[in-house]
Amino acid sequence: MGTVFDPFLLASTTAEVLSLAHANEASVARWQRDRLRYLLAAARRGSALYRERLAHLSDDPDTIAHVAPVSRDELMGRFSEWVTDPQLVLSDLQAFTADPSCVGQSYLGRYLVWESSGTSGVPGIFVQDARAMAVYDALEAMRRSPDHRMRRWLDPLYLSERMAFVGANDGHFASFVSVERLRQLQPWLAPSLRSFSILQPVDALVDALNAFTPTVLASYPTVALLLAEQAERGRLKLGLREVWTGGETLSPAVRQRIEAALGCRVRNSYGTSEFLAMAWECEAGQLHLNTDWLLLEPVDELNRPVPPGQPSCGVLLTSLANTVQPLIRYAMGDRMTMHPDRCGCGSPFPVIDIQGRRDDILRMRGLTGDVALLPLALSTVLEEQAGVFDFQLRQRDDSTLVLRLPLAGHAGREALKCCRAALQSFAVAQGALPIRVLGELGQVVPRGRSGKACRIVAKGG
């Protein structure tokens, strides 16, 4: 079946990315406008949904501000009208992503497919063609480690490293699909690139990482913090060159502790299922938005523009890389602050601060001490095993969790029953003593400052 990769597209896109490394802001803006014009024309031509939305507008990039924002719920509800290839059928794609043997494989011989979690509402399915993957590959290779550009030019896919990804690997999630795609592209180098499940007990994870001896570790800040604690205790012994974090908010204190314990630099990034490589961290430690390949508009609660220097209530994403599933002013719940001043590193790309998902590690009572339950692992258990996506799991004490669900009545009781069984089984498998899971049904899930649900909350949080 193979996977999605075009070496010529990767080479040309990488050259374009490199050409803007020392450009000025006007040059970046010209690239953005040209690509936006191309996207608007492609969306009008191939997507019935966007043909309707763009009917009263021209393909002039300046008209983008007049396009009504769109939500994931609307796009998934009108999937056949959204996509520009009529061969992309939602039920077929759902069947494809239900098959674990298809992770990283091409769909219809030309698309890469992944699913999102339900953190911001209904789960999504996202389809990428070779052009979009070339953009993500080039941005990840050339901008993630700006101090090693020549090494990345010779090795854009990091195939000379021993890379470990620690995350959810029991579904077609973007990070896991991306890792498996790289393994399939270079089978002889696959032993140096591995995924490790966050659902396994911490002791087993530590032993597996020690045996693998990675030089680069990629994961979420909460997972990296947990591994840093294991290193402080002398259990985790790795000679890492870099730790890559993303997917959650990384605080300065957590960064400092990870770097001290693991003995290497932490490089943070910002990406989503909708666009893998949205922002990269420069040598000055600032996140730079890849505005040559996307637009990210900070907006208030009424989707009105928020000026630089002020935090937004949400953002609107326009992806310039994907014309298979056009995303034009796509509403996301992350809060963003766009800095008004240029970074001291000299980059022409704007600096942003992001407040995204920020959940807690839950520490429960075990046979020999505390047992850490990772927030992403808990979310995955509830989503994959119980089919629940809108929830809050709050710790009452070291043996009791309270699960809040908006469902009520019979549906709520049945959902709570499934969730309780899944959580209790998972906690015991992690080494915790048996836990209680109490329910609060028919309750609105509270939202944090980021606009996303505060899903996993530790005692006292």
JOCOR-V496542 format. One record per residue. N is the residue number from 1. RES is the residue in three letters. OMEGA is omega in whole degrees, -180 to 180 (NA if undefined). NEAR is the number of other ideal C-beta (glycine too) atoms within 12 Angstrom. Layout:
n:N res:RES omega:OMEGA near:NEAR
n:N res:RES omega:OMEGA near:NEAR
//
This chain:
n:1 res:MET omega:178 near:19
n:2 res:GLY omega:178 near:20
n:3 res:THR omega:-171 near:30
n:4 res:VAL omega:180 near:37
n:5 res:PHE omega:176 near:31
n:6 res:ASP omega:-176 near:26
n:7 res:PRO omega:-180 near:19
n:8 res:PHE omega:176 near:13
n:9 res:LEU omega:179 near:23
n:10 res:LEU omega:-179 near:30
n:11 res:ALA omega:-178 near:20
n:12 res:SER omega:179 near:19
n:13 res:THR omega:178 near:35
n:14 res:THR omega:178 near:32
n:15 res:ALA omega:178 near:19
n:16 res:GLU omega:179 near:29
n:17 res:VAL omega:180 near:37
n:18 res:LEU omega:-176 near:24
n:19 res:SER omega:-178 near:19
n:20 res:LEU omega:-177 near:31
n:21 res:ALA omega:-178 near:31
n:22 res:HIS omega:-180 near:16
n:23 res:ALA omega:174 near:22
n:24 res:ASN omega:-176 near:16
n:25 res:GLU omega:179 near:22
n:26 res:ALA omega:179 near:12
n:27 res:SER omega:178 near:20
n:28 res:VAL omega:-180 near:32
n:29 res:ALA omega:179 near:22
n:30 res:ARG omega:177 near:20
n:31 res:TRP omega:-179 near:30
n:32 res:GLN omega:-178 near:33
n:33 res:ARG omega:180 near:25
n:34 res:ASP omega:-179 near:21
n:35 res:ARG omega:177 near:33
n:36 res:LEU omega:177 near:35
n:37 res:ARG omega:178 near:23
n:38 res:TYR omega:-180 near:23
n:39 res:LEU omega:-179 near:39
n:40 res:LEU omega:179 near:35
n:41 res:ALA omega:-179 near:26
n:42 res:ALA omega:180 near:31
n:43 res:ALA omega:179 near:40
n:44 res:ARG omega:-177 near:28
n:45 res:ARG omega:-169 near:18
n:46 res:GLY omega:-175 near:25
n:47 res:SER omega:180 near:35
n:48 res:ALA omega:180 near:21
n:49 res:LEU omega:-178 near:31
n:50 res:TYR omega:173 near:37
n:51 res:ARG omega:176 near:23
n:52 res:GLU omega:-176 near:19
n:53 res:ARG omega:-176 near:30
n:54 res:LEU omega:-171 near:30
n:55 res:ALA omega:-175 near:17
n:56 res:HIS omega:-175 near:12
n:57 res:LEU omega:174 near:25
n:58 res:SER omega:177 near:16
n:59 res:ASP omega:176 near:24
n:60 res:ASP omega:-179 near:17
n:61 res:PRO omega:-179 near:27
n:62 res:ASP omega:-179 near:15
n:63 res:THR omega:-176 near:24
n:64 res:ILE omega:-177 near:32
n:65 res:ALA omega:-178 near:21
n:66 res:HIS omega:178 near:19
n:67 res:VAL omega:-180 near:36
n:68 res:ALA omega:178 near:23
n:69 res:PRO omega:-178 near:28
n:70 res:VAL omega:180 near:33
n:71 res:SER omega:176 near:27
n:72 res:ARG omega:180 near:34
n:73 res:ASP omega:-180 near:19
n:74 res:GLU omega:-179 near:24
n:75 res:LEU omega:180 near:36
n:76 res:MET omega:178 near:29
n:77 res:GLY omega:179 near:17
n:78 res:ARG omega:-171 near:22
n:79 res:PHE omega:-177 near:30
n:80 res:SER omega:177 near:22
n:81 res:GLU omega:-178 near:25
n:82 res:TRP omega:-174 near:39
n:83 res:VAL omega:-179 near:37
n:84 res:THR omega:176 near:30
n:85 res:ASP omega:-177 near:26
n:86 res:PRO omega:177 near:17
n:87 res:GLN omega:178 near:17
n:88 res:LEU omega:-177 near:30
n:89 res:VAL omega:-172 near:19
n:90 res:LEU omega:-178 near:28
n:91 res:SER omega:178 near:13
n:92 res:ASP omega:178 near:24
n:93 res:LEU omega:177 near:33
n:94 res:GLN omega:176 near:22
n:95 res:ALA omega:179 near:16
n:96 res:PHE omega:-178 near:31
n:97 res:THR omega:175 near:36
n:98 res:ALA omega:-178 near:19
n:99 res:ASP omega:-178 near:19
n:100 res:PRO omega:180 near:18
n:101 res:SER omega:-178 near:13
n:102 res:CYS omega:-178 near:30
n:103 res:VAL omega:180 near:34
n:104 res:GLY omega:180 near:39
n:105 res:GLN omega:179 near:29
n:106 res:SER omega:175 near:28
n:107 res:TYR omega:-175 near:35
n:108 res:LEU omega:177 near:24
n:109 res:GLY omega:-176 near:14
n:110 res:ARG omega:-178 near:25
n:111 res:TYR omega:170 near:37
n:112 res:LEU omega:-173 near:48
n:113 res:VAL omega:169 near:46
n:114 res:TRP omega:179 near:41
n:115 res:GLU omega:176 near:38
n:116 res:SER omega:170 near:35
n:117 res:SER omega:180 near:43
n:118 res:GLY omega:-175 near:30
n:119 res:THR omega:-176 near:41
n:120 res:SER omega:180 near:34
n:121 res:GLY omega:-178 near:26
n:122 res:VAL omega:177 near:21
n:123 res:PRO omega:-180 near:31
n:124 res:GLY omega:172 near:38
n:125 res:ILE omega:-174 near:40
n:126 res:PHE omega:-174 near:45
n:127 res:VAL omega:-179 near:43
n:128 res:GLN omega:174 near:42
n:129 res:ASP omega:-176 near:32
n:130 res:ALA omega:179 near:31
n:131 res:ARG omega:180 near:33
n:132 res:ALA omega:-180 near:42
n:133 res:MET omega:177 near:41
n:134 res:ALA omega:178 near:36
n:135 res:VAL omega:-180 near:37
n:136 res:TYR omega:-180 near:50
n:137 res:ASP omega:-177 near:41
n:138 res:ALA omega:180 near:40
n:139 res:LEU omega:179 near:43
n:140 res:GLU omega:-175 near:40
n:141 res:ALA omega:-171 near:35
n:142 res:MET omega:-175 near:40
n:143 res:ARG omega:179 near:42
n:144 res:ARG omega:-180 near:43
n:145 res:SER omega:-174 near:29
n:146 res:PRO omega:180 near:31
n:147 res:ASP omega:180 near:20
n:148 res:HIS omega:-173 near:24
n:149 res:ARG omega:-179 near:22
n:150 res:MET omega:178 near:15
n:151 res:ARG omega:180 near:20
n:152 res:ARG omega:177 near:29
n:153 res:TRP omega:179 near:21
n:154 res:LEU omega:-177 near:15
n:155 res:ASP omega:-172 near:24
n:156 res:PRO omega:-178 near:36
n:157 res:LEU omega:176 near:35
n:158 res:TYR omega:-175 near:35
n:159 res:LEU omega:177 near:26
n:160 res:SER omega:-179 near:19
n:161 res:GLU omega:167 near:32
n:162 res:ARG omega:-171 near:27
n:163 res:MET omega:176 near:39
n:164 res:ALA omega:173 near:41
n:165 res:PHE omega:178 near:41
n:166 res:VAL omega:-177 near:46
n:167 res:GLY omega:178 near:41
n:168 res:ALA omega:-179 near:40
n:169 res:ASN omega:176 near:33
n:170 res:ASP omega:178 near:26
n:171 res:GLY omega:-179 near:37
n:172 res:HIS omega:179 near:40
n:173 res:PHE omega:-168 near:42
n:174 res:ALA omega:-177 near:40
n:175 res:SER omega:-180 near:43
n:176 res:PHE omega:177 near:37
n:177 res:VAL omega:-179 near:43
n:178 res:SER omega:178 near:42
n:179 res:VAL omega:-179 near:39
n:180 res:GLU omega:176 near:35
n:181 res:ARG omega:179 near:39
n:182 res:LEU omega:178 near:37
n:183 res:ARG omega:-179 near:28
n:184 res:GLN omega:178 near:27
n:185 res:LEU omega:-178 near:30
n:186 res:GLN omega:-174 near:24
n:187 res:PRO omega:-178 near:17
n:188 res:TRP omega:177 near:11
n:189 res:LEU omega:-178 near:20
n:190 res:ALA omega:179 near:20
n:191 res:PRO omega:180 near:17
n:192 res:SER omega:179 near:25
n:193 res:LEU omega:-174 near:34
n:194 res:ARG omega:174 near:31
n:195 res:SER omega:179 near:37
n:196 res:PHE omega:-174 near:36
n:197 res:SER omega:174 near:33
n:198 res:ILE omega:-179 near:42
n:199 res:LEU omega:-180 near:34
n:200 res:GLN omega:177 near:27
n:201 res:PRO omega:-176 near:27
n:202 res:VAL omega:180 near:37
n:203 res:ASP omega:180 near:24
n:204 res:ALA omega:178 near:21
n:205 res:LEU omega:179 near:35
n:206 res:VAL omega:179 near:29
n:207 res:ASP omega:-179 near:17
n:208 res:ALA omega:179 near:24
n:209 res:LEU omega:177 near:41
n:210 res:ASN omega:180 near:22
n:211 res:ALA omega:-177 near:18
n:212 res:PHE omega:-179 near:28
n:213 res:THR omega:180 near:22
n:214 res:PRO omega:171 near:36
n:215 res:THR omega:177 near:25
n:216 res:VAL omega:177 near:39
n:217 res:LEU omega:179 near:44
n:218 res:ALA omega:-180 near:41
n:219 res:SER omega:180 near:46
n:220 res:TYR omega:-179 near:42
n:221 res:PRO omega:-180 near:42
n:222 res:THR omega:178 near:40
n:223 res:VAL omega:179 near:47
n:224 res:ALA omega:177 near:47
n:225 res:LEU omega:178 near:37
n:226 res:LEU omega:179 near:43
n:227 res:LEU omega:175 near:44
n:228 res:ALA omega:177 near:36
n:229 res:GLU omega:178 near:28
n:230 res:GLN omega:177 near:29
n:231 res:ALA omega:178 near:29
n:232 res:GLU omega:179 near:18
n:233 res:ARG omega:178 near:18
n:234 res:GLY omega:-179 near:11
n:235 res:ARG omega:-180 near:21
n:236 res:LEU omega:-175 near:36
n:237 res:LYS omega:-176 near:22
n:238 res:LEU omega:174 near:31
n:239 res:GLY omega:-174 near:20
n:240 res:LEU omega:171 near:34
n:241 res:ARG omega:-178 near:27
n:242 res:GLU omega:167 near:34
n:243 res:VAL omega:178 near:45
n:244 res:TRP omega:178 near:43
n:245 res:THR omega:178 near:42
n:246 res:GLY omega:175 near:40
n:247 res:GLY omega:178 near:43
n:248 res:GLU omega:177 near:38
n:249 res:THR omega:177 near:33
n:250 res:LEU omega:180 near:37
n:251 res:SER omega:178 near:20
n:252 res:PRO omega:-179 near:15
n:253 res:ALA omega:179 near:14
n:254 res:VAL omega:178 near:30
n:255 res:ARG omega:-178 near:26
n:256 res:GLN omega:-179 near:19
n:257 res:ARG omega:179 near:25
n:258 res:ILE omega:-179 near:39
n:259 res:GLU omega:-179 near:27
n:260 res:ALA omega:-176 near:19
n:261 res:ALA omega:-176 near:29
n:262 res:LEU omega:172 near:37
n:263 res:GLY omega:180 near:21
n:264 res:CYS omega:-178 near:26
n:265 res:ARG omega:171 near:26
n:266 res:VAL omega:176 near:36
n:267 res:ARG omega:-177 near:37
n:268 res:ASN omega:177 near:40
n:269 res:SER omega:179 near:40
n:270 res:TYR omega:179 near:42
n:271 res:GLY omega:-180 near:41
n:272 res:THR omega:175 near:39
n:273 res:SER omega:-178 near:40
n:274 res:GLU omega:178 near:41
n:275 res:PHE omega:-170 near:38
n:276 res:LEU omega:-170 near:41
n:277 res:ALA omega:-175 near:41
n:278 res:MET omega:-178 near:45
n:279 res:ALA omega:-178 near:42
n:280 res:TRP omega:-177 near:43
n:281 res:GLU omega:-179 near:40
n:282 res:CYS omega:-179 near:30
n:283 res:GLU omega:178 near:21
n:284 res:ALA omega:179 near:18
n:285 res:GLY omega:-180 near:23
n:286 res:GLN omega:176 near:29
n:287 res:LEU omega:179 near:40
n:288 res:HIS omega:-179 near:43
n:289 res:LEU omega:-179 near:42
n:290 res:ASN omega:-173 near:43
n:291 res:THR omega:173 near:38
n:292 res:ASP omega:-178 near:40
n:293 res:TRP omega:178 near:45
n:294 res:LEU omega:168 near:44
n:295 res:LEU omega:176 near:39
n:296 res:LEU omega:-175 near:43
n:297 res:GLU omega:173 near:35
n:298 res:PRO omega:-176 near:36
n:299 res:VAL omega:176 near:32
n:300 res:ASP omega:-175 near:20
n:301 res:GLU omega:177 near:15
n:302 res:LEU omega:-180 near:12
n:303 res:ASN omega:174 near:25
n:304 res:ARG omega:-177 near:17
n:305 res:PRO omega:175 near:24
n:306 res:VAL omega:-176 near:26
n:307 res:PRO omega:177 near:16
n:308 res:PRO omega:179 near:21
n:309 res:GLY omega:180 near:17
n:310 res:GLN omega:179 near:19
n:311 res:PRO omega:180 near:25
n:312 res:SER omega:172 near:35
n:313 res:CYS omega:179 near:30
n:314 res:GLY omega:177 near:36
n:315 res:VAL omega:175 near:45
n:316 res:LEU omega:-178 near:35
n:317 res:LEU omega:168 near:43
n:318 res:THR omega:-180 near:39
n:319 res:SER omega:179 near:41
n:320 res:LEU omega:-176 near:39
n:321 res:ALA omega:-171 near:43
n:322 res:ASN omega:175 near:42
n:323 res:THR omega:177 near:34
n:324 res:VAL omega:174 near:36
n:325 res:GLN omega:-176 near:45
n:326 res:PRO omega:174 near:42
n:327 res:LEU omega:-178 near:48
n:328 res:ILE omega:-178 near:43
n:329 res:ARG omega:-178 near:38
n:330 res:TYR omega:-173 near:44
n:331 res:ALA omega:176 near:33
n:332 res:MET omega:-173 near:45
n:333 res:GLY omega:-178 near:32
n:334 res:ASP omega:174 near:43
n:335 res:ARG omega:-177 near:32
n:336 res:MET omega:170 near:38
n:337 res:THR omega:177 near:28
n:338 res:MET omega:-179 near:32
n:339 res:HIS omega:-178 near:27
n:340 res:PRO omega:-174 near:15
n:341 res:ASP omega:178 near:13
n:342 res:ARG omega:-178 near:21
n:343 res:CYS omega:178 near:26
n:344 res:GLY omega:179 near:14
n:345 res:CYS omega:179 near:22
n:346 res:GLY omega:-179 near:19
n:347 res:SER omega:177 near:33
n:348 res:PRO omega:-175 near:28
n:349 res:PHE omega:-174 near:41
n:350 res:PRO omega:178 near:35
n:351 res:VAL omega:179 near:32
n:352 res:ILE omega:166 near:39
n:353 res:ASP omega:-178 near:33
n:354 res:ILE omega:170 near:42
n:355 res:GLN omega:180 near:29
n:356 res:GLY omega:-178 near:38
n:357 res:ARG omega:179 near:36
n:358 res:ARG omega:180 near:33
n:359 res:ASP omega:-174 near:39
n:360 res:ASP omega:167 near:34
n:361 res:ILE omega:178 near:36
n:362 res:LEU omega:-180 near:43
n:363 res:ARG omega:-176 near:32
n:364 res:MET omega:-178 near:37
n:365 res:ARG omega:177 near:26
n:366 res:GLY omega:-178 near:25
n:367 res:LEU omega:-175 near:14
n:368 res:THR omega:-178 near:10
n:369 res:GLY omega:-180 near:17
n:370 res:ASP omega:173 near:25
n:371 res:VAL omega:-178 near:30
n:372 res:ALA omega:174 near:38
n:373 res:LEU omega:-176 near:44
n:374 res:LEU omega:-177 near:43
n:375 res:PRO omega:-179 near:41
n:376 res:LEU omega:177 near:42
n:377 res:ALA omega:178 near:43
n:378 res:LEU omega:178 near:46
n:379 res:SER omega:180 near:47
n:380 res:THR omega:179 near:36
n:381 res:VAL omega:-178 near:41
n:382 res:LEU omega:-180 near:42
n:383 res:GLU omega:-172 near:32
n:384 res:GLU omega:-175 near:32
n:385 res:GLN omega:-178 near:25
n:386 res:ALA omega:178 near:32
n:387 res:GLY omega:-179 near:20
n:388 res:VAL omega:-176 near:39
n:389 res:PHE omega:180 near:31
n:390 res:ASP omega:-173 near:33
n:391 res:PHE omega:165 near:44
n:392 res:GLN omega:178 near:35
n:393 res:LEU omega:-174 near:47
n:394 res:ARG omega:179 near:33
n:395 res:GLN omega:176 near:36
n:396 res:ARG omega:175 near:23
n:397 res:ASP omega:-172 near:19
n:398 res:ASP omega:175 near:24
n:399 res:SER omega:-176 near:25
n:400 res:THR omega:175 near:26
n:401 res:LEU omega:177 near:41
n:402 res:VAL omega:-178 near:28
n:403 res:LEU omega:178 near:42
n:404 res:ARG omega:-180 near:34
n:405 res:LEU omega:175 near:38
n:406 res:PRO omega:179 near:25
n:407 res:LEU omega:179 near:29
n:408 res:ALA omega:177 near:18
n:409 res:GLY omega:-178 near:13
n:410 res:HIS omega:180 near:12
n:411 res:ALA omega:179 near:17
n:412 res:GLY omega:-180 near:24
n:413 res:ARG omega:179 near:17
n:414 res:GLU omega:178 near:20
n:415 res:ALA omega:179 near:31
n:416 res:LEU omega:179 near:34
n:417 res:LYS omega:179 near:22
n:418 res:CYS omega:-179 near:28
n:419 res:CYS omega:-179 near:40
n:420 res:ARG omega:-180 near:31
n:421 res:ALA omega:-179 near:21
n:422 res:ALA omega:-179 near:33
n:423 res:LEU omega:-180 near:41
n:424 res:GLN omega:179 near:30
n:425 res:SER omega:-180 near:21
n:426 res:PHE omega:-178 near:37
n:427 res:ALA omega:179 near:37
n:428 res:VAL omega:179 near:22
n:429 res:ALA omega:178 near:25
n:430 res:GLN omega:180 near:37
n:431 res:GLY omega:178 near:26
n:432 res:ALA omega:170 near:33
n:433 res:LEU omega:-179 near:21
n:434 res:PRO omega:-177 near:23
n:435 res:ILE omega:171 near:36
n:436 res:ARG omega:175 near:22
n:437 res:VAL omega:179 near:37
n:438 res:LEU omega:-177 near:23
n:439 res:GLY omega:170 near:31
n:440 res:GLU omega:-173 near:25
n:441 res:LEU omega:179 near:26
n:442 res:GLY omega:-177 near:18
n:443 res:GLN omega:177 near:20
n:444 res:VAL omega:177 near:17
n:445 res:VAL omega:-178 near:30
n:446 res:PRO omega:179 near:21
n:447 res:ARG omega:180 near:22
n:448 res:GLY omega:-179 near:26
n:449 res:ARG omega:-179 near:22
n:450 res:SER omega:-176 near:31
n:451 res:GLY omega:177 near:31
n:452 res:LYS omega:180 near:36
n:453 res:ALA omega:171 near:36
n:454 res:CYS omega:-166 near:29
n:455 res:ARG omega:-177 near:40
n:456 res:ILE omega:-173 near:42
n:457 res:VAL omega:179 near:28
n:458 res:ALA omega:177 near:28
n:459 res:LYS omega:-179 near:22
n:460 res:GLY omega:-178 near:12
n:461 res:GLY omega:NA near:21
//
